[in-house]
Amino acid sequence: MQIFKVEGMTCQHCAKSVKEVIEALPNVDEATVDLDTKTLTIKGNPDHSAVKAVIEEEGYKLI
């Protein structure tokens, strides 16, 4: 399991967008987004650079 901070998410639509793009990556079993803590939890073993790239493509920042 990997946990990341994501800057820029402000609403449920943001959380849903992040969850969908992460779950589309190879080697991701499940993604969970917590808006209160601004965290993304990924079950699986995706490539870190791919996670960062899709988050940034959505307009958010991986911290």
Secondary structure by P-SEA (a helix, b strand, c coil): cbbbbbcccccaaaaaaaaaaaaacccccbbbbbccccbbbbcccccaaaaaaaaaaaccccc
